[in-house]
Amino acid sequence: MKLQENISLAPYTTFKSGGPARWFVEAVSEQELLAALRFARERRIPVFVLGGGSNLLVSDAGFNGLVVRIALKGVAEEEHGLFSVAAGEDWDGFVRRAVAENCAGIESLAGIPGTVGGTPVQNVGAYGQEVAETIQSVRVFDLWSSEFVDLPREECEFSYRASIFNKRLKGRYIVTRVAYRLVPEGLPRLAYADLKTHFAGHQNAPTLLDVYDAVREIRNRKGMLIVEGEMDCRSAGSFFKNPVVPADMVGRIAAQAAVTEADVPRYPARDGLVKLPAAWLLEKSGFTKGFVQGKAGISSRHTLALINRGGASAADVMALRDSIVAEVERRFGIRLEPEPVVVG
Ligand SMILES: Cc1cc2nc3c(=O)[nH]c(=O)nc-3n(C[C@H](O)[C@H](O)[C@H](O)COP(=O)(O)OP(=O)(O)OC[C@H]3O[C@@H](n4cnc5c(N)ncnc54)[C@H](O)[C@@H]3O)c2cc1C
């Protein structure tokens, strides 16, 4: 175990901002993870589990404890279509491999940055797919019982951007492997308007690889694919969750936005609720693409992505976050919930 001190966390995040970790270690095996946890227990210091840093906002003060970067590697195909993948594997790399082996179920999740271990945490989803549909089980270290256990999907309590790992039992489990059951020789699912439009007029039905490539192309257009050095990519992806509200609020929202009820974009959710695009609420509150607030701003290609325009501190990003939350709440009475995890 190679323990390091006072390591800047900014390079380990896609936002490229934030302070240092007092202690830092990369765990390449379950044994190293246990050794790291022992170190933290002996010193009575808190532990933060870091994956690819693509859903984080690290405070400028950093983390006064031990950051364990999950770097366990390896993909085992236990039977055709059933993949057991170590938590430190790059997610997009695994999607590419699954597609190359003609296994369906995650092709629309191409290009999402971060690690495999990060995917169950917020039930990663995009373009009509989410990992809850294909995860069979999650191997975790249980910090309460101090043992490794396999949690079947049913115990993970998956819902929209949520799971047992970021909600009810947040902080209890460290993910070391995830098993995905994919569909060998399955067909891609074109559930999303952007994807349907992309393939409209194509003669042949798209293959899994066609969908993988198309999703990455669409993501790239929106700055939702990490391209080193591009300002629009210094983000944590969509910064706010799409709020779910009672359907009878739509009339009031329309009046406040000065549009007709029919013009309020929304998608049916469970129990008579509707999901509103957070991006629409931002735009109707004056926060449009390319918005600038000091060194922070909004991506020129995607309204929901707050960005570090260069040299932004975490406080700069948080100030923009707070301006947006306050203005959307003032106009629409809806309190937006940020997606990234704030560290420190
Ligand atoms: C450009 C861009 C586009 C994005 N697009 C999408 C999208 O389309 N859909 C989507 O859902 N998300 C999207 N995201 C968000 C992000 O990529 C995902 O949430 C990703 O799964 C986070 O994984 P990570 O390894 O980077 O986790 P990190 O950011 O390192 O950590 C996030 C949280 O997960 C916890 N965590 C990480 N690994 C483990 C582990 N092994 N065990 C226990 N806890 C762990 C951390 O403690 C932290 O609380 C996007 C982000 C960016 C920057």
The ligand as a Tripos MOL2 file, in Angstrom:
@<TRIPOS>MOLECULE
LIG
   53    58     1     0     0
SMALL
NO_CHARGES

@<TRIPOS>ATOM
      1 C1        -19.2270   14.8970  -18.7110 C.3       1 LIG1
      2 C2        -20.0280   14.0650  -17.7450 C.ar      1 LIG1
      3 C3        -21.1580   13.3920  -18.1790 C.ar      1 LIG1
      4 C4        -21.9110   12.6070  -17.2950 C.ar      1 LIG1
      5 N1        -23.0250   11.9720  -17.7640 N.ar      1 LIG1
      6 C5        -23.7720   11.2120  -16.9060 C.ar      1 LIG1
      7 C6        -24.9420   10.5440  -17.3840 C.ar      1 LIG1
      8 O1        -25.3100   10.6170  -18.5520 O.2       1 LIG1
      9 N2        -25.6500    9.8070  -16.4900 N.ar      1 LIG1
     10 C7        -25.2750    9.6800  -15.1800 C.ar      1 LIG1
     11 O2        -25.9750    8.9910  -14.4330 O.2       1 LIG1
     12 N3        -24.1630   10.2980  -14.7110 N.ar      1 LIG1
     13 C8        -23.4150   11.0640  -15.5350 C.ar      1 LIG1
     14 N4        -22.2970   11.7170  -15.0670 N.ar      1 LIG1
     15 C9        -21.9220   11.5920  -13.6480 C.3       1 LIG1
     16 C10       -20.8530   10.5210  -13.3580 C.3       1 LIG1
     17 O3        -20.1090   10.2380  -14.4980 O.3       1 LIG1
     18 C11       -21.4490    9.2210  -12.8310 C.3       1 LIG1
     19 O4        -22.2120    9.4760  -11.6750 O.3       1 LIG1
     20 C12       -20.3580    8.1960  -12.5080 C.3       1 LIG1
     21 O5        -20.9420    6.9280  -12.3130 O.3       1 LIG1
     22 C13       -19.5420    8.5270  -11.2580 C.3       1 LIG1
     23 O6        -18.5490    7.5250  -11.1120 O.3       1 LIG1
     24 P1        -17.1390    7.8540  -10.5220 P.3       1 LIG1
     25 O7        -16.3650    6.5950  -10.5040 O.co2     1 LIG1
     26 O8        -16.5120    8.9950  -11.2390 O.co2     1 LIG1
     27 O9        -17.5240    8.2750   -9.0260 O.3       1 LIG1
     28 P2        -16.9340    9.4820   -8.1590 P.3       1 LIG1
     29 O10       -17.2920   10.7710   -8.8040 O.co2     1 LIG1
     30 O11       -15.5190    9.2420   -7.8410 O.co2     1 LIG1
     31 O12       -17.8020    9.3040   -6.8350 O.3       1 LIG1
     32 C14       -19.1840    9.6120   -6.8260 C.3       1 LIG1
     33 C15       -19.8180    9.0360   -5.5430 C.3       1 LIG1
     34 O13       -19.7600    7.6180   -5.6200 O.3       1 LIG1
     35 C16       -19.0090    7.0920   -4.5240 C.3       1 LIG1
     36 N5        -18.2190    5.9640   -5.0340 N.ar      1 LIG1
     37 C17       -17.4200    5.9240   -6.1310 C.ar      1 LIG1
     38 N6        -16.8780    4.7130   -6.2700 N.ar      1 LIG1
     39 C18       -17.3370    3.9690   -5.2350 C.ar      1 LIG1
     40 C19       -17.1180    2.6290   -4.8060 C.ar      1 LIG1
     41 N7        -16.3170    1.7910   -5.4780 N.pl3     1 LIG1
     42 N8        -17.7480    2.2010   -3.6760 N.ar      1 LIG1
     43 C20       -18.5670    3.0350   -2.9780 C.ar      1 LIG1
     44 N9        -18.8040    4.3060   -3.3320 N.ar      1 LIG1
     45 C21       -18.1850    4.7690   -4.4450 C.ar      1 LIG1
     46 C22       -18.1350    8.2350   -4.0420 C.3       1 LIG1
     47 O14       -17.7910    8.0740   -2.6680 O.3       1 LIG1
     48 C23       -19.0610    9.4100   -4.2650 C.3       1 LIG1
     49 O15       -19.9720    9.5020   -3.2040 O.3       1 LIG1
     50 C24       -21.5160   12.4980  -15.9370 C.ar      1 LIG1
     51 C25       -20.3640   13.1740  -15.4930 C.ar      1 LIG1
     52 C26       -19.6330   13.9570  -16.3830 C.ar      1 LIG1
     53 C27       -18.3920   14.6590  -15.9000 C.3       1 LIG1
@<TRIPOS>BOND
     1     1     2 1
     2     2     3 ar
     3     2    52 ar
     4     3     4 ar
     5     4     5 ar
     6     4    50 ar
     7     5     6 ar
     8     6     7 ar
     9     6    13 1
    10     7     8 2
    11     7     9 ar
    12     9    10 ar
    13    10    11 2
    14    10    12 ar
    15    12    13 ar
    16    13    14 ar
    17    14    15 1
    18    14    50 ar
    19    15    16 1
    20    16    17 1
    21    16    18 1
    22    18    19 1
    23    18    20 1
    24    20    21 1
    25    20    22 1
    26    22    23 1
    27    23    24 1
    28    24    25 2
    29    24    26 1
    30    24    27 1
    31    27    28 1
    32    28    29 2
    33    28    30 1
    34    28    31 1
    35    31    32 1
    36    32    33 1
    37    33    34 1
    38    33    48 1
    39    34    35 1
    40    35    36 1
    41    35    46 1
    42    36    37 ar
    43    36    45 ar
    44    37    38 ar
    45    38    39 ar
    46    39    40 ar
    47    39    45 ar
    48    40    41 1
    49    40    42 ar
    50    42    43 ar
    51    43    44 ar
    52    44    45 ar
    53    46    47 1
    54    46    48 1
    55    48    49 1
    56    50    51 ar
    57    51    52 ar
    58    52    53 1
@<TRIPOS>SUBSTRUCTURE
     1 LIG1         1 GROUP 0 **** ****
